[in-house]
Amino acid sequence: MIKLRQMRGRLNGLSKVILSSALLLLITVACEDDESGQNNVGTVLYIDGPSGVTPMSTQTFTASEAGGSVSWSVTGNATLGTTDGLTAEVTFGAVGTATVNATGNGLEGARAITINGVDAILLEEGGVAFSNSSVNDGGSETVTLTFAGPLASAPTLAFEGDFTAGTITSNLAEVAGSGMTQFIATITGGTGNGQLMGRMLNVTAAADYGGGVTDTLRVDLHAVDNVKPLAKFENPDEVAVVSKGGAVKFMVSASEAIRAVNDSMKLALDYDAGSAGTDTLLLLSQSEDDASVWYTTWTNTADGDGSFTATLDQTTVVDIANNDALWDPATNVFAVNVDNTAPTAFTLTATENDPVDEPRVIDVVVVAEELGSTVHWIWLPYNSQFTPESPADFDGEGAGTTKFVASAGNYKLFYLEVDAAGNYDQTDGVANIKRYPELTGDQEEGDKDASIEVE
């Protein structure tokens, strides 16, 4: 019986060990954080937020529900900022560690934070910026380098590679107010054409940011460009005459990307006295998808008859490296006529072709008053109530001869002359054309006009 009691005591002791282990496991699991709050230490109160941060950054932390409000505190390289119930802002200091603590309703939690260093490297996006990406011989432009974090000192920039046709006239210096993250240098171009490469050695992060050293940093600098762009000044739609409200497009196109000197590519418009137009200065704008094309569209305001000239200031056109353009053709002036007077001296004759079986063909010959005019026409029965008023109302257009197949009867031929500027007279005219029955035996076969009458 004694041995039995001893065995029973041992079993009870083993049970206690198992129970204690299970409880320890349960407590350990309870103390571990869920996916949104890793590295928490405590019993029930969890703190959500990052577990890894960078120096001098400000982060927001949130505690789980604990009666609606908790008390916050921090230890290590951190400063407690604004708190609002269950949230707190914390600003971190130099590389190292910190802990964010929260207590409330008898519960408490803590979140361990690692403050990581920042590599001494350029930003992947926006790390290199140019005042202009190209320079020519003697031209100077700047390059601004932006690093991922503050540096201990300004790095030194040097050329690297086979093409070194340039000078670093002002080496890297901190951009004021950047906190040692931005540095600017001035590059002056030399002779030849090519891509400048830069190199920086032993670039060192600030001590608070880990003091890491990057042995070598390389960067593409400016392109040296001493080739003049080939450019031309165009009236691409070949508009030679406009009326009031008519538009003319002027364009400069080049063999490479171009820009305006002082952001102003200038085009002067000068009206003659008869046009009654107002002289003006236009600025060309870069095409949205092609930096080699600049243009402007001018809507004519003159209400008289005359002309204007558009003169391009070619000295305001350069390429990205500031090279002057070579012009081919050399012209920098276009003249455009201004015409606000509708044509009126329209003539019309009608004849019948050699007699054939009915119906017969009537030839109408039109002679416009102005060179370059278009004549619009429409044939209608004599009793038609329709009266065309604009070019869109007519069903034929051209110049010279229009043919119409007509049986004997009365017709209306409406006609409208539209000149090159778009002017027309709504009262231009209508011809009443009578086509009599077939020729009589007394008439000559070649007498084509015998059965046609034009009023």
Beta strands, then each sheet from edge to edge (+ up, - down):
strand 1: 40-42
strand 2: 47-48
strand 3: 52-53
strand 4: 58-63
strand 5: 71-76
strand 6: 78-84
strand 7: 87-92
strand 8: 96-104
strand 9: 107-115
strand 10: 128-130
strand 11: 134-135
strand 12: 140-146
strand 13: 158-160
strand 14: 166-174
strand 15: 182-189
strand 16: 194-204
strand 17: 213-224
strand 18: 230-234
strand 19: 241-242
strand 20: 247-254
strand 21: 258-260
strand 22: 266-271
strand 23: 280-283
strand 24: 285-287
strand 25: 290-299
strand 26: 306-312
strand 27: 317-319
strand 28: 326-327
strand 29: 333-338
strand 30: 347-352
strand 31: 360-367
strand 32: 374-381
strand 33: 396-398
strand 34: 400-406
strand 35: 409-418
strand 36: 430-435
strand 37: 452-454
sheet 1: 1+ 9- 3-
sheet 2: 1+ 9- 8+ 5-
sheet 3: 2+ 4- 7+ 6-
sheet 4: 10+ 12- 15+ 14-
sheet 5: 11+ 17+ 16- 13+
sheet 6: 24+ 25- 20+ 18- 28-
sheet 7: 19+ 29+ 26- 22+ 23-
sheet 8: 21+ 27-
sheet 9: 30+ 31- 34+
sheet 10: 33+ 32- 35+ 36- 37+
end
